[in-house]
Amino acid sequence: MARLFIAWGIHPNYITASSLVFCALSALETARSHWIIALLWGCAGSFIDGFDGLVARESGKITTFGAILDSSLDRVAEIFWFAGMIYWYCGKTLWGVLNGGIFLSFAALSASFLIPYIKARCEGAGLVCKSGIMQRPERLIIIGLGLLCGPIVMPWALLIIAIVGHITVIERFVVAWREGGKKDRKEKQISNIERRISNSEGRIS
């Protein structure tokens, strides 16, 4: 498939953008209660999204912007789908709470956003942070199972994402605290060594 995209001259960024269209259609069908159709659109979007990086590597079109675009549109795709889910829950009672599904969807969305955000901030600080089990592939699988099984299972799917997702957030905060501390101590040691060398050179001169 990737070779077909390359042969057709399709730029990796166009593949990334097209996957978002499928995700938007999935969100629309979720809001309209057509969950099986939503699942099919979502699977199509995920399938297409898996080729942008491969096409970029094989065609020599890897760019910094492409990586940023891919990551950003992944977040937008999740916003779209959760927005569809929130719309579906409007006015409905979940576990005895009016609009309870809206709050549950927001909790799951919060975890879905914080997990990659912490990772990105760590990478920006030169730290590696990949811990936790509730990453994007796991979230997509759980959402897919919720769509497949219907409204009875979906709240539990959202609850799993919300709880395990925030556990993953905590795990990544711990990694950031531990690895950040190591980096700070190392930089402080290097700074002290450089200061001593500078003082030694000053006394010699």
Summary of the structure (lengths in Angstrom):
residues: 205
radius of gyration: 22.3
end to end distance: 67.4
largest distance: 80.0
contacts: 629
relative contact order: 0.10
helix: 80%
strand: 2%
